[in-house]
Amino acid sequence: MAGPGVWSRLRAGLARTQARLTERLGGALDRPASLDTDTLAGLEEALIGADLGLDTTALVIERLEARLRRSDLGREERLRELLAGEIERLLTEGPPPPGAGRWPRVTLVVGVNGAGKTTSIAKLARRDLDAGRRVLLAAADTFRAAAIEQLALWGERLGVDVVRQAAGSDPASVVFDALQAARARRVDHLIVDTAGRLHNKAHLMAELAKIRRVVEREAADWSLGTLLVLDATTGQNALAQARAFLATASVDGVLLAKLDGTAKGGMVIAVAKELRLPVLYLGVGERPEDLVEFDAHEFAAALVA
């Protein structure tokens, strides 16, 4: 179970979004729940401003109105409590996280350049180290020499080995070498950095498919998943990126990075509702330890605290 420090980081990461909600709604959050014309307009504006998206915002409001028409609330609840409850409900209606607790595993990390992919990989590695697991990184984003160097630098900082080849090498060859090393060293988690470009979808799809075939052949007894890293600061553009990846390759879950740098924390809800993907992690700072495993109840509470 996560300690209090984890939820403190989550609340700090959502501070800008929470401040925007409070600014738009004022004292309405703490009064007995009602949706008069002014409150309704303020709530709609606040949720859209937090980047829930039009459809998700409309659904939240529709459900709140239905809840307020019920006669079994038992007491006068605050709008804050009802809003948190409906957000949590939306977040738990999606598919469950894949392969939870299954080790050893291979995680393919995808995402456009600049989304925070490499830093997020370092955070995932730090979580493994803190949990006493053996971890290995594979620099399979061979399209950019800078990506290889950045991952190698993080490996040095964390004391984690990085399997790498020269820029321009076949990414599947890098993954093959990494799998052999992972087996020899009895690694628990192999995390693979993959190419982040989307301008040539056919090439990316073929590249990822080849990597998956190598993993399935060389590590058939390992759990395999694909984690999509999205930049929360880009708001609805991140949803467009996610849809592009979903049209190109299978994705098992989302890591939403840079949540601390935006007032668009509602992106988490939009991802879960509109993309039907489980949100697995939230990046709430720049340090390796600033990664929170997603918890719908804690997120909803922190968002409207």
N, C-alpha and C positions, 0 to 999 in steps of 0.2 A: 504494500500500500504506500502511495506517495506521501512524503512528509510535508509539513507546513511550508517549507521553503519553496517547494515546487509550485504550490498554489499562490504563494506570494509573487513568484515570477510571472505566473499566468495573469494575475490581477494587474501587475505593473505593465505587462505587455498589452493588456486591453484598456489601459487607462485612457487613451485618446478616444477610443470608440465609446467608452462609457461616459466620458465627459461630453461628447457630442449628444448622446441620448439625453443626458440630464439637462443640457443647455436647451435643447428643443422642447423638452417636455416639462421642465421646471418642477413644481411641486406635485404635478399630476401623478407622478410615479408613486408618491407616498400617501396619496389620498385613497379612500375607499374606491375600488375599481368602478369606473364608468367610462363610457365612450360617447360623451357629448360631441357636438360638432367641432369645437375647438380642440379638444383632446384627440379626437380622431385624426384631424388634419395634422396636428403636431406629431402624432405617433407615425403616421404614414411618411411624413417628411423626414423624421429621424431615422426610420428604418431604411428608407431609400438612400439617405445620406450615409448610412453605415454600410451600404453596398449589399444589402440582402437581395436586391433586384426587384423588379416590379411584380413578377409572379409570386415570389416567395413572400414579399411584403403583403400582398393581397390575401394570401392564404393565412398568414399570421393574424391579420385583422379579422378575417372571416371567422377564424376559430375563437378568437377572443370574444367576438360578439355572440357567438353561439354559447360560449361558456357563461357569459354574463346573463344570458336568457334562462339558464338553468336555475332551479330553485334549491339545489342541494349543496350549495357552497358551504353551508354550515356556519359561516361567519362572514363579516365584511372583509374581504381580502383586498390588499393593495394592488394597484395595477402592476407594480414592480414584480410581485409574486406571481401574478397570472401570466405576465409576459415571459418571465423566466421559465415557467412551467411549459408554455407553448413552444418556446424555443427548444427546450430539452426534448419535448415530444417529437418535434421535427427531426432533430438530430439522431434520434434513436429509431427512426422508421426505415432507415436505409439498410443496406446489406451489412452483415457483420464483418469485422476484420478477418482476412484470410490467414489460416495457418498459425494462429496465435499459440505461442509456447512450443512450437515445433523446431527442434534443432537437430543437426546443423542446418544452416540455411544459406541461400544465395539471394541477395537483393540487388536487382538491377535498378539503378537510380537514373531517372530521365527528367528532362526539363530544359527549357530554353536557356541559352547563355545569358547570364546576368540575373537569373532567378534566385541565386543563392544555393545552387546545387552542390558545389564542392564544399562549401562551409557546412551545409546540412549533413553531408557525408561525414565530416569530421565530428559533428555532434552525435550522430548515430554511433560512430566508433567509440566516442567517449562514454556513451551509455553502456555499451558492451563492456568496456574496461571496468567501469564502476560496478557492474554486475558480476565481475569475475570471469567473463567470457573471453575466449581467444578470438581475435579479429584480424582480418587481412583485407587490404584495399587493393583494387585493380584499376589502373588508369587506362580505361578502354575508350576514353574520349581522345583518340589519337589525331583527330582533325586539327586540334589546336595544341601547339607545343606548350602554350601558357597553361592550359588545363592540366597537363601532365606535371608541370613544375609546381603548380599550386597544390595539387594533391600530394606530391612528394614532400612539400614543405609542411603540410599539415601532418603527414605521417611522422616526420622528424619531431615535431612539437609534441605529438601524443605518444611517441615511442611505438608506433605501429608500422609494420613493414608494408611497402607498396610495390606491387608487381607492375613493371612498366617496360615499354619498348620505345623505340624512336618514334617521333612524330611521323604520321603517315603510315604506320604499320597497320596490319589487319586487326581490328578490334577483337574479333573472335579468337585470334591467335593469342592476344594478351589474356583473354579470359581462360583459354585452355591452359596456359602456363600458370595462371593464378589458381586454377582448380587443382592442378598437380601439387602446387606448393601447399595449398590449403589442406589437402588430404595428408601430405607428408608431415605437416606440422600439427595435425589434429585440431584444425581451426573450427570454431563454432559458427562463425559468421563471416562470409565473404561478401564485401560490399563493392559493387562494380559501378564506376562512373562511366556513363555512356554519352555519346554525342548529343549536343543540345540544339543542333540546327534543325529548322523546320522548312527551309526553303526548298528542299528536295525530299518530299515525303516518301517517294518510292524508294529512294536510296536508304533513307533512315529505316523504313519498314523492313527492307531486305537485310540491313545490318543488324537490327534487333532480332529478327527472326533467326539469323545465322548464330547469333550469340546464344539464344535460347536453345537451339538445337545442340550446341556444344555442351551447355549445362545439362540438358536432359540426357545426353549420351554419357557424359563423364561423371555426372553426380546425380544419377537417377534416384538415389535414395535420400537426397537432400530436398528440403523444402525450397521452392523457388517462387519469388514474388517480384513485381515491378512497382516501384514507388515513384510517383510523380511529384516533383517539387514545384510549387507555384509561389510567385512573389505576391504577397498580400497587398503591397503598396500599389500594384497596378489595377486593383479592383476588378471590374468586369472584363478587362482585357485578359486577365488570368483565366477567366472562364473560357474565353475564345481559344486561348492556348491549349487549355485542357481538352476542349472538344477536338482540336486538331490532332493531339496525341491519341485520343481515344479512337479517332478515325484511322490512325496509322498503326497502333499497337495496343495490346491488352495492358490494362493498368489495374492494379489490385488495391491501391490506396493512395492517399494524398498527404504530403507534408506541406503545410502552409508556412512559408518562411517570412521573416521581417514583419511579423504581426505587431511588434512594438513600435514600428516606424509609421504607423498609419491609423487613421480613424475609421478604416474600412473593415473592422473586425467581423462585420456581418458576412463577409466573404465565406467564412467557414460554413455558415448556414446555407448559403447559395450553392456551394460546392456539394454539400451533402444532399440537398433537396433536388437541385436541377441536374446534377451529373450522376446521381445515384452511386456515389463513390464514398467509401468510409474515409473519414479524416482520421489519420493515425497519429500525427505529431504536429505540434505548433512550435515554430521558432520564435522566441520571445526576447532575443538579445543576440549580441555578437560573440559572446564567449562560448566555448565548447559545451559548457554545462547548461546553456540557455535553450534547452529543448524540453518540451513538456509532452508527455504522452497524453493523447486526447481523452478527455472524460466529459461526456455531454452535460452531466449535472453540474460539475465544477465550472465548465465554460459558461453555461447559461447564467449561473449565479454571479460569476465574475463580470459578465457583460452588462448586467443591469444592477450591479451591487450599489 
